[in-house]
Amino acid sequence: MTLYAQLDQLERLGIVPGLKVTVTDLLARHSEREYETDPFRLLLSVLGEESNDLERTPLCVRVWHLRVGCIAGPGDYAHIAQRMAALAGDDLPITDIRDEFEWASALVWLTFRLHGEQIAWPAHLREHWIDPGIFSRFAALLEARDTDKRFTYLDLGGQDALIGCATPAQLTGIRRRTGLRVEWLG
């Protein structure tokens, strides 16, 4: 399937590149042939990346290409929270996001506010690996909200995954149109 046909299918699912992202930008990262060889998986992985600007702007706000070995220090867990909130949009309006690393006790405290309530979650430090429990907590937090959206997950078969957010109908459409085995995050 051509890159353009993949982009068209994803657009029908509401997954579109950011306003400043062009096909030329996508082709600067991989050849058209590479996108055709691994349809949807490669394109979604690229769309889930961040730009090289200082703000680390996502190329697409609907998908996140997560590398699980990305923890280097302060700000990394806060960045995870920001990306999860962006994926959920108005359904998870968290603010005042911070993380505090306690190296001696091998813990990180991720704190944020949701509708005025202060939330603090611990996460275990394991070298550069993200504590997977943090994603379960975000999944439960979104599930407790008055929305039918849920976080989605696609294991890319290595040390990375694609995270998204969808309704049950959207997830069915994603599976049908892309052939990818996207699951609920939980």
TORMIMI-903107 format. One line per field, with one value per atom (N, C-alpha, C, CB): atom name; x, y, z; residue number from 1. Coordinates in steps of 0.001 Angstrom, whole numbers, plus 500000, padded with zeros to 6 digits. Atoms other than C-alpha are relative to their C-alpha. Glycine has a CB too. Example, Ala and Ser with C-alpha at 12.3 -4.5 7.8 and 13.67 -1.06 7.14 Angstrom:
BEGIN
vexza <- c(N,CA,C,CB,N,CA,C,CB);
u <- c(500890,512300,500900,499008,499180,513670,499230,500414);
v <- c(498810,495500,501200,500027,498810,498940,501090,500462);
w <- c(500000,507800,500000,501246,499940,507140,500730,498585);
minu <- c(1,1,1,1,2,2,2,2);
//
This chain:
BEGIN
vexza <- c(N,CA,C,CB,N,CA,C,CB,N,CA,C,CB,N,CA,C,CB,N,CA,C,CB,N,CA,C,CB,N,CA,C,CB,N,CA,C,CB,N,CA,C,CB,N,CA,C,CB,N,CA,C,CB,N,CA,C,CB,N,CA,C,CB,N,CA,C,CB,N,CA,C,CB,N,CA,C,CB,N,CA,C,CB,N,CA,C,CB,N,CA,C,CB,N,CA,C,CB,N,CA,C,CB,N,CA,C,CB,N,CA,C,CB,N,CA,C,CB,N,CA,C,CB,N,CA,C,CB,N,CA,C,CB,N,CA,C,CB,N,CA,C,CB,N,CA,C,CB,N,CA,C,CB,N,CA,C,CB,N,CA,C,CB,N,CA,C,CB,N,CA,C,CB,N,CA,C,CB,N,CA,C,CB,N,CA,C,CB,N,CA,C,CB,N,CA,C,CB,N,CA,C,CB,N,CA,C,CB,N,CA,C,CB,N,CA,C,CB,N,CA,C,CB,N,CA,C,CB,N,CA,C,CB,N,CA,C,CB,N,CA,C,CB,N,CA,C,CB,N,CA,C,CB,N,CA,C,CB,N,CA,C,CB,N,CA,C,CB,N,CA,C,CB,N,CA,C,CB,N,CA,C,CB,N,CA,C,CB,N,CA,C,CB,N,CA,C,CB,N,CA,C,CB,N,CA,C,CB,N,CA,C,CB,N,CA,C,CB,N,CA,C,CB,N,CA,C,CB,N,CA,C,CB,N,CA,C,CB,N,CA,C,CB,N,CA,C,CB,N,CA,C,CB,N,CA,C,CB,N,CA,C,CB,N,CA,C,CB,N,CA,C,CB,N,CA,C,CB,N,CA,C,CB,N,CA,C,CB,N,CA,C,CB,N,CA,C,CB,N,CA,C,CB,N,CA,C,CB,N,CA,C,CB,N,CA,C,CB,N,CA,C,CB,N,CA,C,CB,N,CA,C,CB,N,CA,C,CB,N,CA,C,CB,N,CA,C,CB,N,CA,C,CB,N,CA,C,CB,N,CA,C,CB,N,CA,C,CB,N,CA,C,CB,N,CA,C,CB,N,CA,C,CB,N,CA,C,CB,N,CA,C,CB,N,CA,C,CB,N,CA,C,CB,N,CA,C,CB,N,CA,C,CB,N,CA,C,CB,N,CA,C,CB,N,CA,C,CB,N,CA,C,CB,N,CA,C,CB,N,CA,C,CB,N,CA,C,CB,N,CA,C,CB,N,CA,C,CB,N,CA,C,CB,N,CA,C,CB,N,CA,C,CB,N,CA,C,CB,N,CA,C,CB,N,CA,C,CB,N,CA,C,CB,N,CA,C,CB,N,CA,C,CB,N,CA,C,CB,N,CA,C,CB,N,CA,C,CB,N,CA,C,CB,N,CA,C,CB,N,CA,C,CB,N,CA,C,CB,N,CA,C,CB,N,CA,C,CB,N,CA,C,CB,N,CA,C,CB,N,CA,C,CB,N,CA,C,CB,N,CA,C,CB,N,CA,C,CB,N,CA,C,CB,N,CA,C,CB,N,CA,C,CB,N,CA,C,CB,N,CA,C,CB,N,CA,C,CB,N,CA,C,CB,N,CA,C,CB,N,CA,C,CB,N,CA,C,CB,N,CA,C,CB,N,CA,C,CB,N,CA,C,CB,N,CA,C,CB,N,CA,C,CB,N,CA,C,CB,N,CA,C,CB,N,CA,C,CB,N,CA,C,CB,N,CA,C,CB,N,CA,C,CB,N,CA,C,CB,N,CA,C,CB,N,CA,C,CB,N,CA,C,CB,N,CA,C,CB,N,CA,C,CB,N,CA,C,CB,N,CA,C,CB,N,CA,C,CB,N,CA,C,CB,N,CA,C,CB,N,CA,C,CB,N,CA,C,CB,N,CA,C,CB,N,CA,C,CB,N,CA,C,CB,N,CA,C,CB,N,CA,C,CB,N,CA,C,CB,N,CA,C,CB,N,CA,C,CB,N,CA,C,CB,N,CA,C,CB,N,CA,C,CB,N,CA,C,CB,N,CA,C,CB,N,CA,C,CB,N,CA,C,CB,N,CA,C,CB);
u <- c(500845,500000,500898,499035,499166,501418,499915,499578,499985,502334,498759,501281,501146,499574,498697,499925,501192,496948,499938,499997,499961,498067,499576,501413,500375,497789,498503,500793,501432,494307,499187,499658,500706,493189,500077,500590,499847,494596,499175,501474,500811,492888,498534,500136,501380,489556,499771,499659,500062,490344,500264,501001,499724,491136,501445,499124,498575,494873,500719,500589,499384,496543,501266,499012,498792,499983,499641,501045,500173,500327,500005,501090,500156,499717,501288,499482,498737,503394,500730,500894,499350,504183,499520,499707,500320,504346,500502,500611,499500,504924,501514,499320,498554,508393,500697,500324,499438,509046,500032,499187,500057,507956,501044,498596,499026,510147,501436,499740,498655,513129,500431,500040,499703,512901,500127,498925,499976,512229,499600,499046,500362,511907,498556,500957,501362,508537,499907,499535,499962,509510,499936,501279,500037,510107,498590,500991,501375,506632,499095,499459,500813,505167,500308,500227,499593,507128,499389,501514,500554,505815,498826,501097,501083,502460,499388,498928,500636,500865,500909,498749,499143,503291,501115,500605,498916,506187,499444,500833,500565,504012,499493,498864,500472,502314,501165,499059,498816,505711,500624,501040,499426,507008,499078,500251,500943,503841,500002,498584,499966,504198,501269,499815,498749,507664,499816,501146,500013,508514,500967,500356,499099,510103,501308,499345,498699,513667,500084,501101,499968,512650,500086,498756,499817,513153,498748,500403,501248,509470,499658,498869,500273,509606,498553,500274,501362,506370,499699,499782,500371,504589,499676,498789,500351,504308,498505,500811,501436,500750,499569,499633,500426,498854,499179,499201,500860,496800,500768,499107,499216,499672,501360,500167,498704,502859,500860,499836,499012,505863,500860,500884,499372,507046,501190,498985,498825,510523,500100,501321,500121,510397,501295,499521,498732,514065,500431,501077,499727,513832,500181,498895,499901,514227,501463,499390,498638,517337,500078,500530,499961,516332,498776,501216,501146,514055,499376,500422,500762,511346,499479,500839,500401,511036,498623,501029,501334,508029,498956,499991,500910,506449,499662,500633,500239,506858,499021,501332,500944,505064,498584,500381,501320,502159,499456,500067,500436,502040,499526,501138,500392,501904,498693,501109,501236,499165,498817,500104,501060,497115,499685,500408,500219,497604,499235,501344,500706,496457,498511,500624,501389,493259,499267,499955,500623,492646,499208,499106,500840,489840,499476,498841,500503,488942,500935,499769,499065,492021,500782,500974,499381,492735,500905,498921,499101,495678,500884,500866,499181,497747,501066,499121,498967,500705,500795,499359,499300,502646,501452,499929,498607,505922,500458,500144,499456,508218,501179,500427,498900,510681,500706,499488,499199,513449,500652,501072,499345,514560,500972,498953,499018,517709,500352,501271,499589,518594,498985,500202,501033,515262,499500,498832,500357,515012,498528,500316,501392,511658,499919,499197,500383,510125,498583,500100,501360,507083,499494,499934,500664,504841,498785,499599,501135,502415,499346,500445,500769,499684,498648,499824,501336,496261,498989,499889,501119,493002,498752,499866,501170,490020,500226,498759,499694,491710,500522,498809,499509,492600,501469,499157,498581,496287,500163,500820,499750,497414,501509,499369,498571,500800,500151,500619,499758,501978,501490,499480,498596,505225,500289,500345,499531,507212,501396,500005,498701,510194,501035,499888,498894,513523,500712,500999,499304,515013,500873,498995,499088,517977,499261,500562,500644,516478,498578,500821,501292,513212,498851,499957,501217,509778,499324,499032,500796,507832,498659,499805,501238,504937,498728,499954,501160,502607,499439,500356,500462,502422,498941,501181,500967,500550,498682,500569,501222,498084,499219,500334,500666,497355,499313,501019,500629,496719,498784,501014,501142,494458,498819,500388,501069,492452,499435,500516,500448,492296,499061,501207,500866,490837,498708,500727,501191,488447,499002,500405,500866,487080,499297,500808,500584,486213,498704,501003,501267,482863,500255,498982,499684,484084,500089,501326,499816,484125,501374,498904,498633,487692,500854,500623,499032,490439,501343,499548,498672,494163,500189,501111,499711,495356,501496,499485,498611,498589,500288,500293,499521,500496,501470,499790,498621,503665,500690,500073,499263,506194,501073,500635,499117,508158,501426,499992,498650,511153,499883,500786,500050,511665,499191,501412,500861,509024,498588,500562,501417,505283,499328,499318,500830,502580,498871,499437,501066,500195,499060,500565,500998,496971,498823,499537,501220,493497,498843,499982,501087,490256,498737,500398,501257,486626,499983,498747,500085,485623,499774,498879,500250,484296,501270,498849,498751,487570,501022,500578,499057,489617,499649,500005,500431,487563,500411,498472,499609,488168,501498,499540,498537,491901,500431,500684,499645,492148,499611,499323,500501,490043,500786,498522,499342,491739,501502,499755,498539,495332,500470,500589,499588,495369,500914,500690,499126,497372,499223,500611,500627,496656,500075,500676,500031,496035,499080,499532,500726,494843,499678,500831,500221,493455,501197,498656,498931,496147,499383,500711,500614,495558,500865,498811);
v <- c(498836,500000,501237,499993,498806,503388,500838,500844,499084,505975,500884,500864,499107,508230,499284,500568,500783,505476,499749,498652,500190,504786,501282,499575,498714,508482,500249,501150,499841,508533,499135,499648,500905,505509,500515,498577,499482,507005,501266,500281,498782,510329,499640,500868,500449,508477,499547,498863,500416,507233,501160,498886,498833,510747,500111,499983,499966,510114,500733,498550,499164,512945,500646,501080,499293,514542,501406,500069,498628,517873,500959,500379,499019,521033,500276,501283,499665,521618,498785,500706,501222,517985,499679,498816,500278,517233,498612,501074,501272,514132,500074,499664,499815,515545,499718,501429,500277,515430,498501,500719,501447,511784,499293,499461,500620,510935,500332,500443,499688,512600,498968,501422,500990,509880,498589,500025,501329,506811,500151,498997,499963,506073,499542,499116,500419,505571,498475,500597,501469,501946,499381,499527,500514,501413,500091,500775,499869,502746,498948,501414,500994,500391,498577,500112,501333,497385,499640,499917,500220,497785,500964,500205,499020,499523,500186,499592,499516,501412,499927,499212,500119,500125,501051,498577,499021,502248,501417,499748,498663,505243,500464,500035,499631,505222,500210,498920,499815,504820,501368,498894,498689,507894,501110,500128,498969,509894,500134,499677,499976,508979,500579,498639,499405,510506,501485,499770,498574,514020,500703,500277,499200,516773,500224,501362,499734,517764,501405,499813,498662,521236,499919,500804,499963,522305,499573,501393,500354,521736,498523,500833,501423,518095,499818,499149,500022,518703,498661,501148,501266,515444,500232,499349,499890,514861,499768,498992,500252,513638,499849,498718,500063,514121,498757,501227,501170,510932,498707,499813,501221,508430,500374,499224,499764,508152,498758,500348,501075,506019,500028,500171,500048,505099,499050,499574,500843,503799,499773,500657,500287,502024,500192,498600,499763,502596,501448,499106,498580,506389,500846,500575,499218,507407,500345,499218,499538,509499,500882,500758,499132,511856,500872,500854,499128,514646,500510,501178,499547,515617,498865,500905,501103,512204,499440,498890,500470,511015,501090,499540,498887,514455,500002,501366,500064,514096,498875,499793,501104,510732,500468,498770,499509,512363,501000,500646,499023,515210,499309,500978,500725,512768,499244,499023,500725,510668,500978,499224,498989,513800,500503,501178,499533,514981,498961,500320,501058,511605,499991,498632,500029,511752,501309,499683,498716,515417,500526,499887,499397,517083,498993,500708,501021,513775,499741,498717,500160,513912,501304,498786,498671,517594,500167,501063,499898,517210,501234,498720,498788,520231,499860,501267,499927,521148,498695,500323,501284,518068,500185,499402,499969,517414,498585,500896,501254,514562,500317,499048,499823,514219,498662,500532,501224,511645,499884,499979,500316,510063,498860,499610,500992,508301,498987,500703,500891,506869,498887,500803,501016,505056,499374,500608,500535,504258,500227,498500,499639,506043,501318,500089,498728,508752,500277,499955,499596,510666,500872,500752,499234,511843,500646,499095,499288,514520,500880,500847,499122,516425,500278,499363,499666,517953,499611,501516,500315,516723,500575,498445,499300,519022,500416,499114,499477,520539,498988,500618,501035,517198,499708,498713,500333,516572,498481,500607,501434,513124,499787,499428,500331,511584,498491,500495,501421,508268,499699,499601,500413,506490,499110,499259,500900,504740,499538,500708,500563,502480,500303,498485,499762,503393,498678,501071,501217,500476,500354,498856,499511,501813,501009,498827,499045,503535,499592,500155,500561,501547,500712,498509,499426,503071,498943,500516,500891,501511,499796,500591,500213,499867,500294,498580,499692,500466,501387,499860,498633,504124,500017,500911,500049,503200,499386,499204,500583,501009,501045,498803,498948,503957,501008,500724,499076,506274,499354,500449,500704,503639,499991,498552,500019,503324,501398,499421,498624,507104,500425,500957,499648,507552,499195,499763,500855,504634,500516,498556,499476,506297,501297,500236,498749,509432,499709,500760,500134,510024,500101,501089,500063,509018,498542,500749,501372,505928,499808,499635,500120,506644,499182,501391,500774,504306,500093,498507,500023,504155,498685,500189,501183,501739,499730,500184,500445,499799,499044,499315,500941,498096,499730,500552,500413,496180,499908,498633,500004,496782,498922,501357,501151,493690,500273,499431,499681,495278,500740,500843,499190,497926,501265,500353,498866,500216,499540,500836,500284,500435,501257,499511,498865,502652,500127,499824,499706,504270,500986,500581,499103,505940,500116,499506,499858,506780,499931,501342,500208,505670,499557,498968,500587,504768,498558,500822,501370,501124,499962,499248,499971,501998,500399,500980,499594,503767,498873,501240,501116,500798,498933,499392,500963,498468,500473,499789,499437,500780,499932,501433,500058,500947,498575,500489,501401,497162,499584,499080,500414,496694,500643,500352,499290,499341,499748,501477,500136,498715,498550,500787,501389,495012,499824,499476,500062,495828,499493,501386,500590,494032,500960,498660,498991,497117,499519,501373,500489,496309,501179,498922,499009,498223,499963,499726,499898,499446,499738,501406,500260,498093,499314,499239);
w <- c(500000,500000,500000,501217,500106,499059,501282,498781,498863,501660,499970,499992,500126,500325,500346,498584,499664,500602,501513,499227,498547,504190,500708,500459,499400,505046,499855,499353,500238,503505,500954,498552,499081,505555,501434,499918,498641,508763,500200,500303,499888,508046,500242,498722,499782,507863,501437,499041,498598,511370,500954,500259,499177,512585,500449,501191,499657,512758,498881,500206,501029,510865,500547,499504,499559,510978,500477,498854,499552,512730,498823,500991,501073,510707,499232,500567,500650,509967,499432,500974,500453,509072,498585,500971,501393,505349,499604,499083,500538,503260,499834,498642,500132,502600,501326,499521,498673,506356,500273,501093,499791,506464,499146,499676,500905,503464,500383,498571,499501,505155,501037,500611,498974,507830,499427,501064,500628,505623,498544,500739,501416,501935,499817,499166,500301,500311,499966,498661,500071,499711,501399,499271,498627,503457,500590,500886,499512,504252,499358,499714,500709,501640,500465,498493,499554,502958,501348,500084,498661,506501,500200,501114,499976,505973,501384,499032,498774,508838,501222,500265,498819,511482,499959,500091,500106,510222,499990,498733,500079,509375,501370,498972,498662,512794,500968,500546,499148,514461,499766,499733,500327,512652,500473,498482,499548,513314,501523,499507,498549,516985,500588,500513,499514,517208,500250,498994,499716,518258,499074,501470,500831,516249,500754,499613,499390,516923,500595,498972,499425,518117,501524,499570,498547,521709,500768,500428,499328,522560,499861,499453,500253,521354,499543,501275,500514,519438,499337,499006,500657,518508,498526,500713,501415,514763,499814,499154,500008,515497,501457,499144,498602,518764,500311,500347,499786,518299,500251,498814,499812,518549,500586,498651,499363,520603,499815,501518,500143,519675,501261,498682,498686,523145,499993,501065,499781,523833,501498,499420,498570,527191,500776,500190,499317,527977,499899,499431,500251,527898,501255,499195,498763,531554,500272,501202,499740,532066,501239,498799,498838,534847,500117,499959,499750,536040,498700,500869,501154,533594,499134,499173,500878,531937,500351,500064,499619,533946,499788,501463,500286,533637,498508,500426,501448,529870,499658,499242,500206,529980,500325,500875,499601,531833,498984,501390,501000,529320,498722,499679,501215,526391,500211,499575,499728,528033,500031,501344,499959,528720,498595,500908,501372,525132,499181,499324,500723,523781,500353,500313,499538,525867,499740,501476,500283,525073,501179,498800,498963,527005,501012,499365,499083,528645,501175,499254,498881,530908,500166,499762,499915,531656,501227,500027,498852,534017,499848,500141,499975,535032,501085,500246,498955,537240,500100,501360,500064,536157,500431,498568,499521,537995,500297,501268,499484,538786,500903,498842,499051,541631,500152,501387,499932,541527,501367,498887,498734,544782,499713,501129,500461,543614,501092,499523,498905,547033,500250,501281,499781,547369,498698,500748,501331,543619,499677,499925,500280,543350,499248,501299,500622,541230,500470,498404,499672,542364,498867,501372,501048,539537,500641,498765,499416,540704,498946,501212,500888,538889,500639,498582,499528,539389,498925,500350,500878,537907,500655,499750,499446,538488,501445,499908,498676,541516,500995,500553,499096,543102,499713,499866,500127,543740,499957,501176,500139,542564,500031,498676,499907,543440,499851,501360,500262,542048,500123,498593,499988,542880,498795,501317,501060,540173,500398,498578,499643,540634,498922,500218,500934,539059,499740,500561,500427,537122,498816,499636,501028,535196,499128,499141,500901,532127,499634,498742,500386,532032,500703,500314,499423,532567,500860,498887,499158,535434,499291,501462,500762,533517,500796,499507,499173,536451,499756,501437,500247,535490,498902,499614,501097,532304,500458,498822,499438,534189,500781,500906,499217,536470,499077,500914,500944,533511,499337,498929,500599,531919,500962,499619,498999,535158,500226,501323,499795,535569,498873,500084,501128,532070,500046,498662,499925,532558,501040,500336,498950,535705,499585,501261,500484,533712,499244,499090,500723,532003,498493,500458,501424,528544,499586,499681,500473,526385,499360,498999,500503,525287,500963,499785,499227,526458,499297,500160,500610,525907,499257,501071,500814,523237,500001,498552,499929,522902,498842,501366,501006,520118,500282,498546,499759,520995,498649,500774,501267,518235,499964,499761,500032,519168,500398,498672,499536,520792,501310,498952,498791,523373,499761,500471,500268,521960,499675,498859,500211,521497,499473,501314,500395,520064,501017,498541,499056,522547,499307,501363,500571,521447,500944,498617,499223,522682,499015,500830,500950,521057,500717,498945,499553,521515,499493,499478,500526,520992,498488,500697,501445,517513,499246,499666,500647,516635,500020,500685,499923,517843,498967,501415,501007,515660,498605,500071,501293,512696,499772,499896,500116,513374,499676,501310,500254,513511,498590,501021,501308,510381,498852,499875,501105,508217,499923,500132,500006,509287,500093,501145,499779,510128,501201,498779,498820,513268,501201,500308,498812,516532,501186,500358,498958,518610,501115,499440,498821,522152,500909,500769,498947,525088,500951,500771,499018,527454,501368,499945,498710,530904,500934,499850);
minu <- c(1,1,1,1,2,2,2,2,3,3,3,3,4,4,4,4,5,5,5,5,6,6,6,6,7,7,7,7,8,8,8,8,9,9,9,9,10,10,10,10,11,11,11,11,12,12,12,12,13,13,13,13,14,14,14,14,15,15,15,15,16,16,16,16,17,17,17,17,18,18,18,18,19,19,19,19,20,20,20,20,21,21,21,21,22,22,22,22,23,23,23,23,24,24,24,24,25,25,25,25,26,26,26,26,27,27,27,27,28,28,28,28,29,29,29,29,30,30,30,30,31,31,31,31,32,32,32,32,33,33,33,33,34,34,34,34,35,35,35,35,36,36,36,36,37,37,37,37,38,38,38,38,39,39,39,39,40,40,40,40,41,41,41,41,42,42,42,42,43,43,43,43,44,44,44,44,45,45,45,45,46,46,46,46,47,47,47,47,48,48,48,48,49,49,49,49,50,50,50,50,51,51,51,51,52,52,52,52,53,53,53,53,54,54,54,54,55,55,55,55,56,56,56,56,57,57,57,57,58,58,58,58,59,59,59,59,60,60,60,60,61,61,61,61,62,62,62,62,63,63,63,63,64,64,64,64,65,65,65,65,66,66,66,66,67,67,67,67,68,68,68,68,69,69,69,69,70,70,70,70,71,71,71,71,72,72,72,72,73,73,73,73,74,74,74,74,75,75,75,75,76,76,76,76,77,77,77,77,78,78,78,78,79,79,79,79,80,80,80,80,81,81,81,81,82,82,82,82,83,83,83,83,84,84,84,84,85,85,85,85,86,86,86,86,87,87,87,87,88,88,88,88,89,89,89,89,90,90,90,90,91,91,91,91,92,92,92,92,93,93,93,93,94,94,94,94,95,95,95,95,96,96,96,96,97,97,97,97,98,98,98,98,99,99,99,99,100,100,100,100,101,101,101,101,102,102,102,102,103,103,103,103,104,104,104,104,105,105,105,105,106,106,106,106,107,107,107,107,108,108,108,108,109,109,109,109,110,110,110,110,111,111,111,111,112,112,112,112,113,113,113,113,114,114,114,114,115,115,115,115,116,116,116,116,117,117,117,117,118,118,118,118,119,119,119,119,120,120,120,120,121,121,121,121,122,122,122,122,123,123,123,123,124,124,124,124,125,125,125,125,126,126,126,126,127,127,127,127,128,128,128,128,129,129,129,129,130,130,130,130,131,131,131,131,132,132,132,132,133,133,133,133,134,134,134,134,135,135,135,135,136,136,136,136,137,137,137,137,138,138,138,138,139,139,139,139,140,140,140,140,141,141,141,141,142,142,142,142,143,143,143,143,144,144,144,144,145,145,145,145,146,146,146,146,147,147,147,147,148,148,148,148,149,149,149,149,150,150,150,150,151,151,151,151,152,152,152,152,153,153,153,153,154,154,154,154,155,155,155,155,156,156,156,156,157,157,157,157,158,158,158,158,159,159,159,159,160,160,160,160,161,161,161,161,162,162,162,162,163,163,163,163,164,164,164,164,165,165,165,165,166,166,166,166,167,167,167,167,168,168,168,168,169,169,169,169,170,170,170,170,171,171,171,171,172,172,172,172,173,173,173,173,174,174,174,174,175,175,175,175,176,176,176,176,177,177,177,177,178,178,178,178,179,179,179,179,180,180,180,180,181,181,181,181,182,182,182,182,183,183,183,183,184,184,184,184,185,185,185,185,186,186,186,186);
//
